């Protein structure tokens, strides 16, 4: 009887201890605005995770580089200061996984369907597995969209870039791309880009319309070219030690929440960018140019040397595999 009472008391104490600890907190940090595709998807994941886990998890979303800038966030994740990120794919190269830079190659994805054939297929899964040795677990790919170019002069031909100081992410591929166009690339954190454009530190940039609009970059850029020359996507990642330490049933619940959040993200990405481009048009500060097929072909020819320059760095096999999966 005493043993039964003791077991009951211990069980009650354990239950009280678990309740007293409260929900597991997941800090989800990212560098863009809440109303971008990534920002909206992060909020959707928060809602789903908290509801589906019945309160066992609390997701705290920190947008707009509130916690960490581009160059700091991956280290913060590896150290466990945050549990979840959604960095752009270019950011994995400094960790030693240079294959991710294939996503930065100009004109490598002819369509969203071709892109998804890669991210949702064996290539995408294999790339995420390569992060595990870095203490990172990859959960999903999130889409932003194809990029535009902007400057304070029309950018219609490759020669128009000559000598321009163009902001880029930290990517050897993007550096080579801008140099192929005759521009002078300058690496800046995303949070520093709008002020740098405003102050003339850089003269132009590339990004998706949603990122440009939410950061008000268009207010200091007189011209925007809908070039669709490059792709901007993200990988949703978690600290591997944290993830592996979760109860298996809770991990499964969060995986389901991520699947739903990812499906939602894909449905809003193009719509959000289309709306942002229209908002930029209505703002009246920026002239929007669309390349003709002939101009597009000229841009492609100018940037094709990037493939030869970067093939050894990224890996011939991964570039060939992507070209095969996209139907080239």
The 8 nearest C-alpha neighbors of each residue, nearest first, counted from 0:
[[1, 3, 2, 4, 5, 6, 7, 8],
 [0, 2, 4, 3, 5, 6, 7, 8],
 [3, 1, 5, 4, 0, 6, 7, 8],
 [4, 2, 0, 6, 5, 1, 7, 8],
 [3, 5, 1, 7, 2, 6, 8, 0],
 [6, 4, 2, 8, 7, 3, 1, 9],
 [7, 5, 9, 3, 8, 4, 10, 2],
 [8, 6, 4, 10, 5, 9, 11, 3],
 [7, 9, 5, 11, 6, 10, 12, 4],
 [8, 10, 12, 6, 11, 7, 13, 5],
 [11, 9, 13, 7, 12, 8, 14, 6],
 [12, 10, 14, 8, 9, 13, 15, 7],
 [11, 13, 9, 15, 10, 14, 16, 8],
 [14, 12, 16, 10, 15, 11, 9, 17],
 [13, 15, 11, 17, 16, 12, 10, 18],
 [14, 16, 12, 18, 13, 17, 19, 11],
 [17, 15, 13, 19, 14, 18, 12, 20],
 [18, 16, 20, 14, 19, 15, 13, 21],
 [19, 17, 15, 20, 21, 16, 14, 22],
 [18, 20, 16, 21, 17, 15, 14, 22],
 [21, 19, 17, 18, 16, 22, 23, 15],
 [20, 22, 19, 18, 23, 17, 55, 56],
 [21, 23, 55, 56, 57, 24, 54, 20],
 [24, 22, 56, 57, 55, 25, 21, 20],
 [23, 25, 57, 58, 56, 22, 26, 59],
 [26, 24, 58, 82, 59, 27, 57, 23],
 [25, 27, 59, 81, 82, 58, 83, 60],
 [26, 28, 83, 60, 84, 59, 61, 25],
 [29, 27, 61, 84, 60, 62, 26, 83],
 [30, 28, 62, 84, 64, 31, 85, 61],
 [29, 31, 64, 63, 62, 68, 69, 32],
 [32, 30, 63, 62, 29, 38, 33, 35],
 [31, 33, 63, 34, 35, 62, 38, 213],
 [34, 32, 38, 35, 39, 62, 31, 63],
 [33, 35, 32, 38, 39, 36, 213, 37],
 [34, 36, 38, 37, 33, 32, 209, 39],
 [37, 35, 268, 39, 38, 40, 264, 143],
 [38, 36, 40, 35, 39, 41, 264, 143],
 [37, 39, 33, 35, 41, 40, 36, 34],
 [38, 40, 42, 36, 41, 37, 34, 33],
 [39, 41, 43, 37, 264, 42, 38, 260],
 [42, 40, 44, 38, 43, 39, 37, 45],
 [41, 43, 45, 39, 40, 44, 46, 38],
 [42, 44, 40, 46, 45, 41, 260, 47],
 [45, 43, 47, 41, 260, 42, 46, 48],
 [44, 46, 42, 58, 48, 43, 47, 49],
 [47, 45, 43, 49, 44, 48, 50, 42],
 [46, 48, 44, 50, 256, 49, 45, 51],
 [49, 47, 45, 51, 256, 50, 46, 253],
 [48, 50, 54, 52, 46, 56, 47, 51],
 [51, 49, 53, 47, 52, 48, 46, 54],
 [50, 52, 48, 53, 49, 47, 252, 256],
 [51, 53, 55, 49, 54, 50, 48, 56],
 [54, 52, 50, 51, 55, 49, 56, 48],
 [53, 55, 49, 56, 52, 50, 22, 57],
 [54, 56, 22, 52, 53, 23, 57, 49],
 [57, 55, 23, 22, 54, 49, 24, 52],
 [56, 58, 24, 49, 22, 23, 25, 59],
 [59, 57, 25, 45, 24, 26, 60, 56],
 [58, 60, 26, 27, 25, 57, 61, 24],
 [61, 59, 27, 28, 26, 58, 62, 41],
 [60, 62, 28, 65, 27, 29, 59, 66],
 [63, 61, 29, 30, 64, 31, 32, 65],
 [62, 64, 30, 31, 32, 65, 29, 61],
 [65, 63, 30, 67, 68, 66, 62, 29],
 [66, 64, 63, 61, 62, 67, 30, 28],
 [67, 65, 64, 61, 28, 68, 62, 72],
 [66, 68, 64, 72, 71, 65, 69, 28],
 [69, 67, 64, 71, 70, 72, 30, 188],
 [70, 68, 188, 71, 72, 189, 67, 30],
 [69, 71, 68, 72, 73, 188, 67, 74],
 [72, 70, 68, 67, 69, 74, 73, 75],
 [71, 73, 75, 67, 74, 69, 70, 68],
 [74, 72, 76, 75, 71, 77, 70, 84],
 [73, 75, 77, 76, 72, 71, 78, 70],
 [76, 74, 72, 80, 78, 73, 77, 81],
 [77, 75, 79, 81, 73, 74, 78, 238],
 [76, 78, 74, 79, 75, 238, 134, 73],
 [79, 77, 75, 76, 80, 74, 81, 238],
 [78, 80, 76, 81, 77, 82, 75, 238],
 [79, 81, 75, 78, 76, 82, 77, 26],
 [82, 80, 76, 26, 79, 83, 75, 27],
 [81, 83, 238, 26, 237, 25, 76, 79],
 [84, 82, 237, 27, 236, 81, 26, 28],
 [85, 83, 28, 236, 27, 235, 86, 29],
 [84, 86, 235, 234, 233, 236, 29, 87],
 [87, 85, 233, 84, 234, 88, 90, 235],
 [86, 88, 233, 89, 232, 90, 234, 85],
 [87, 89, 233, 90, 99, 91, 232, 234],
 [88, 90, 100, 87, 91, 170, 92, 99],
 [91, 89, 88, 92, 87, 93, 86, 169],
 [92, 90, 94, 93, 89, 96, 88, 99],
 [91, 93, 97, 96, 95, 94, 90, 89],
 [94, 92, 95, 91, 90, 96, 97, 89],
 [95, 93, 92, 91, 96, 133, 90, 97],
 [94, 96, 92, 93, 97, 91, 98, 133],
 [97, 95, 92, 98, 91, 94, 99, 129],
 [96, 98, 92, 99, 313, 100, 95, 91],
 [97, 99, 313, 100, 96, 101, 314, 317],
 [100, 98, 101, 97, 88, 102, 89, 96],
 [101, 99, 102, 103, 98, 89, 97, 313],
 [100, 102, 99, 103, 104, 98, 313, 318],
 [101, 103, 100, 104, 99, 230, 88, 107],
 [104, 102, 100, 101, 172, 105, 229, 230],
 [103, 105, 101, 102, 107, 172, 106, 229],
 [106, 104, 229, 228, 107, 103, 302, 176],
 [105, 107, 228, 108, 229, 104, 109, 299],
 [106, 108, 105, 104, 109, 102, 322, 229],
 [109, 107, 110, 106, 114, 113, 325, 111],
 [108, 110, 107, 113, 106, 111, 325, 114],
 [111, 109, 113, 112, 108, 114, 325, 115],
 [110, 112, 114, 113, 115, 108, 109, 144],
 [113, 111, 115, 110, 114, 116, 325, 109],
 [114, 112, 325, 116, 110, 111, 115, 108],
 [113, 115, 111, 117, 112, 116, 108, 110],
 [116, 114, 118, 117, 112, 119, 113, 111],
 [115, 117, 113, 114, 119, 120, 118, 112],
 [116, 118, 115, 120, 114, 119, 123, 122],
 [117, 119, 123, 115, 120, 116, 114, 122],
 [120, 118, 115, 117, 116, 123, 121, 124],
 [119, 121, 117, 122, 123, 118, 116, 124],
 [122, 120, 124, 123, 125, 119, 117, 118],
 [123, 121, 125, 124, 120, 117, 126, 118],
 [122, 124, 118, 126, 125, 121, 120, 117],
 [123, 125, 121, 127, 126, 122, 128, 120],
 [126, 124, 128, 122, 127, 123, 121, 129],
 [125, 127, 123, 129, 128, 124, 122, 99],
 [126, 128, 137, 124, 129, 125, 130, 123],
 [129, 127, 125, 130, 126, 131, 124, 137],
 [128, 130, 126, 127, 131, 125, 132, 96],
 [131, 129, 128, 135, 133, 127, 132, 136],
 [130, 132, 135, 133, 134, 136, 129, 128],
 [131, 133, 134, 130, 129, 135, 128, 136],
 [134, 132, 131, 130, 135, 94, 77, 129],
 [133, 135, 239, 131, 132, 77, 238, 136],
 [136, 134, 239, 131, 238, 130, 133, 237],
 [135, 137, 239, 237, 131, 236, 238, 130],
 [136, 138, 236, 127, 235, 139, 135, 237],
 [137, 139, 235, 236, 136, 140, 234, 237],
 [140, 138, 235, 234, 137, 141, 261, 236],
 [139, 141, 234, 233, 235, 142, 118, 232],
 [142, 140, 233, 232, 234, 261, 139, 264],
 [143, 141, 232, 144, 265, 233, 268, 140],
 [144, 142, 232, 268, 231, 36, 141, 37],
 [143, 145, 231, 230, 142, 207, 146, 269],
 [144, 146, 230, 227, 229, 231, 207, 228],
 [145, 147, 207, 206, 227, 229, 230, 205],
 [146, 148, 225, 226, 205, 206, 224, 227],
 [149, 147, 205, 224, 223, 204, 226, 206],
 [148, 150, 223, 203, 204, 222, 224, 205],
 [151, 149, 203, 220, 152, 222, 202, 221],
 [150, 152, 221, 220, 222, 202, 153, 203],
 [151, 153, 150, 222, 154, 221, 159, 149],
 [154, 152, 222, 155, 151, 150, 159, 223],
 [155, 153, 159, 156, 224, 152, 160, 150],
 [154, 156, 153, 159, 290, 294, 157, 224],
 [155, 157, 158, 159, 154, 294, 298, 297],
 [158, 156, 180, 159, 160, 298, 301, 155],
 [157, 159, 156, 160, 161, 180, 181, 155],
 [158, 160, 157, 154, 156, 161, 155, 153],
 [161, 159, 182, 158, 163, 181, 157, 180],
 [160, 162, 181, 182, 158, 159, 163, 180],
 [161, 163, 182, 183, 181, 160, 164, 159],
 [164, 162, 182, 160, 161, 183, 165, 202],
 [163, 165, 183, 201, 202, 184, 182, 203],
 [166, 164, 203, 184, 204, 201, 185, 163],
 [165, 167, 204, 185, 186, 184, 201, 187],
 [168, 166, 186, 185, 184, 169, 165, 187],
 [167, 169, 186, 170, 187, 188, 166, 173],
 [168, 170, 186, 167, 171, 90, 89, 187],
 [171, 169, 173, 172, 168, 89, 174, 100],
 [172, 170, 174, 173, 175, 169, 100, 309],
 [171, 173, 175, 170, 174, 176, 103, 104],
 [172, 174, 176, 170, 175, 171, 177, 103],
 [173, 175, 171, 172, 177, 176, 184, 170],
 [176, 174, 178, 172, 173, 177, 305, 179],
 [177, 175, 173, 179, 174, 178, 302, 305],
 [178, 176, 180, 182, 179, 174, 175, 184],
 [177, 179, 181, 175, 182, 180, 176, 183],
 [180, 178, 176, 177, 181, 302, 175, 301],
 [181, 179, 177, 178, 157, 182, 160, 301],
 [180, 182, 161, 178, 179, 160, 162, 177],
 [183, 181, 163, 162, 161, 160, 177, 178],
 [182, 184, 164, 163, 162, 165, 178, 185],
 [185, 183, 165, 174, 164, 166, 177, 182],
 [184, 186, 166, 165, 167, 187, 183, 164],
 [187, 185, 167, 168, 169, 166, 184, 188],
 [188, 186, 166, 191, 192, 189, 168, 185],
 [189, 187, 191, 190, 69, 192, 68, 168],
 [188, 190, 192, 191, 187, 69, 30, 168],
 [189, 191, 188, 192, 64, 68, 30, 193],
 [192, 190, 188, 189, 194, 193, 195, 187],
 [191, 193, 195, 189, 194, 190, 196, 187],
 [192, 194, 196, 216, 195, 191, 197, 214],
 [195, 193, 197, 196, 192, 191, 198, 190],
 [196, 194, 200, 192, 198, 193, 197, 201],
 [197, 195, 199, 193, 201, 194, 198, 202],
 [196, 198, 194, 219, 195, 199, 193, 216],
 [199, 197, 195, 196, 200, 194, 201, 193],
 [200, 198, 201, 196, 197, 202, 195, 194],
 [199, 201, 195, 198, 196, 202, 197, 164],
 [202, 200, 164, 199, 196, 165, 195, 203],
 [203, 201, 164, 150, 199, 165, 196, 163],
 [204, 202, 150, 165, 149, 201, 166, 164],
 [203, 205, 166, 165, 149, 148, 167, 206],
 [206, 204, 148, 147, 146, 149, 167, 207],
 [207, 205, 146, 147, 211, 210, 208, 204],
 [206, 208, 146, 210, 209, 147, 145, 211],
 [209, 207, 211, 272, 276, 210, 275, 212],
 [210, 208, 272, 275, 212, 211, 207, 35],
 [211, 209, 213, 207, 208, 212, 214, 206],
 [210, 212, 208, 216, 209, 214, 213, 215],
 [211, 213, 215, 209, 214, 210, 275, 208],
 [212, 214, 210, 215, 211, 209, 32, 35],
 [213, 215, 212, 211, 216, 210, 193, 32],
 [216, 214, 212, 217, 213, 218, 211, 193],
 [217, 215, 211, 193, 218, 214, 219, 212],
 [216, 218, 220, 215, 219, 211, 212, 285],
 [217, 219, 216, 215, 220, 284, 285, 221],
 [218, 220, 217, 197, 216, 196, 221, 151],
 [221, 219, 217, 151, 150, 222, 218, 149],
 [220, 222, 285, 151, 284, 286, 150, 219],
 [221, 223, 286, 285, 150, 153, 151, 149],
 [224, 222, 149, 287, 148, 288, 286, 225],
 [225, 223, 288, 148, 226, 147, 289, 287],
 [226, 224, 147, 289, 227, 288, 223, 290],
 [225, 227, 228, 147, 224, 290, 148, 289],
 [228, 226, 145, 146, 229, 147, 225, 230],
 [229, 227, 226, 106, 105, 146, 145, 230],
 [230, 228, 105, 146, 145, 227, 106, 103],
 [229, 231, 145, 144, 146, 232, 103, 102],
 [232, 230, 144, 143, 145, 146, 229, 87],
 [233, 231, 142, 143, 87, 141, 88, 230],
 [234, 232, 87, 141, 88, 86, 85, 140],
 [233, 235, 140, 85, 139, 141, 86, 236],
 [236, 234, 85, 139, 138, 84, 137, 140],
 [235, 237, 137, 84, 136, 138, 83, 234],
 [238, 236, 83, 136, 82, 135, 239, 84],
 [237, 239, 135, 82, 241, 240, 76, 77],
 [240, 238, 135, 136, 242, 134, 241, 237],
 [239, 241, 243, 242, 238, 244, 134, 135],
 [240, 242, 244, 238, 239, 243, 245, 82],
 [243, 241, 239, 244, 240, 245, 238, 237],
 [242, 244, 240, 245, 241, 239, 246, 247],
 [245, 243, 241, 242, 240, 246, 239, 247],
 [244, 246, 242, 243, 250, 247, 249, 241],
 [247, 245, 249, 248, 250, 244, 243, 251],
 [246, 248, 250, 249, 245, 251, 243, 244],
 [249, 247, 251, 250, 246, 252, 245, 253],
 [250, 248, 252, 251, 246, 247, 253, 245],
 [249, 251, 247, 253, 252, 248, 245, 254],
 [252, 250, 254, 248, 249, 253, 247, 255],
 [253, 251, 249, 255, 250, 254, 248, 256],
 [252, 254, 256, 250, 255, 251, 48, 257],
 [253, 255, 251, 257, 256, 252, 250, 258],
 [256, 254, 258, 252, 257, 253, 251, 259],
 [257, 255, 253, 259, 254, 47, 258, 48],
 [256, 258, 260, 254, 255, 259, 261, 253],
 [257, 259, 255, 261, 256, 260, 254, 262],
 [260, 258, 262, 256, 257, 261, 263, 255],
 [261, 259, 257, 263, 44, 262, 258, 43],
 [262, 260, 264, 258, 263, 259, 257, 265],
 [261, 263, 259, 265, 264, 260, 258, 266],
 [264, 262, 260, 266, 261, 265, 259, 267],
 [265, 263, 261, 40, 267, 262, 266, 268],
 [264, 266, 262, 268, 263, 267, 142, 261],
 [265, 267, 263, 264, 268, 262, 269, 270],
 [266, 268, 270, 264, 265, 271, 269, 36],
 [269, 267, 36, 271, 143, 265, 270, 266],
 [268, 270, 272, 271, 267, 273, 144, 266],
 [269, 271, 267, 273, 268, 272, 274, 266],
 [272, 270, 274, 268, 269, 273, 267, 275],
 [271, 273, 209, 275, 269, 208, 274, 270],
 [272, 274, 270, 276, 275, 271, 269, 277],
 [273, 275, 277, 271, 272, 276, 278, 270],
 [276, 274, 278, 272, 209, 277, 273, 208],
 [277, 275, 279, 273, 278, 208, 274, 272],
 [276, 278, 280, 274, 275, 279, 281, 273],
 [279, 277, 275, 281, 280, 276, 282, 274],
 [280, 278, 276, 282, 277, 281, 275, 212],
 [279, 281, 277, 278, 282, 283, 276, 285],
 [280, 282, 278, 283, 279, 277, 284, 276],
 [283, 281, 279, 280, 284, 278, 285, 218],
 [282, 284, 281, 285, 280, 279, 286, 278],
 [285, 283, 282, 218, 221, 217, 286, 279],
 [284, 286, 221, 222, 283, 287, 220, 217],
 [285, 287, 222, 221, 223, 288, 284, 280],
 [286, 288, 223, 224, 222, 285, 289, 280],
 [287, 289, 224, 223, 225, 290, 286, 222],
 [290, 288, 225, 224, 291, 287, 226, 155],
 [291, 289, 294, 295, 226, 292, 288, 225],
 [290, 292, 294, 293, 295, 289, 296, 155],
 [293, 291, 295, 294, 296, 290, 297, 289],
 [292, 294, 296, 291, 295, 297, 290, 298],
 [295, 293, 297, 291, 296, 292, 290, 298],
 [294, 296, 292, 298, 297, 293, 290, 291],
 [295, 297, 299, 293, 294, 298, 292, 300],
 [296, 298, 294, 300, 295, 299, 301, 293],
 [299, 297, 301, 295, 296, 300, 157, 302],
 [298, 300, 296, 302, 297, 301, 303, 295],
 [301, 299, 297, 303, 298, 302, 296, 304],
 [300, 302, 298, 299, 303, 297, 179, 180],
 [303, 301, 299, 300, 304, 179, 305, 176],
 [302, 304, 305, 300, 306, 301, 299, 307],
 [305, 303, 307, 306, 302, 308, 301, 179],
 [306, 304, 308, 303, 307, 302, 309, 175],
 [307, 305, 309, 304, 308, 310, 303, 104],
 [308, 306, 304, 310, 305, 309, 303, 311],
 [307, 309, 305, 306, 310, 304, 311, 175],
 [310, 308, 312, 306, 311, 307, 305, 313],
 [311, 309, 313, 315, 307, 314, 312, 306],
 [310, 312, 314, 309, 313, 315, 308, 307],
 [313, 311, 309, 310, 314, 97, 98, 308],
 [314, 312, 98, 310, 97, 311, 309, 101],
 [313, 315, 311, 316, 310, 317, 312, 98],
 [316, 314, 318, 310, 317, 319, 311, 313],
 [315, 317, 319, 314, 318, 320, 321, 313],
 [316, 318, 320, 319, 315, 314, 321, 98],
 [319, 317, 321, 315, 320, 316, 322, 101],
 [320, 318, 322, 316, 317, 321, 315, 323],
 [319, 321, 317, 323, 322, 318, 316, 324],
 [322, 320, 324, 318, 323, 319, 317, 325],
 [323, 321, 319, 327, 325, 320, 324, 318],
 [322, 324, 320, 326, 321, 325, 327, 319],
 [323, 325, 321, 326, 322, 320, 117, 116],
 [326, 324, 113, 322, 323, 327, 321, 116],
 [325, 327, 323, 324, 322, 113, 321, 109],
 [326, 322, 323, 325, 324, 321, 319, 109]]
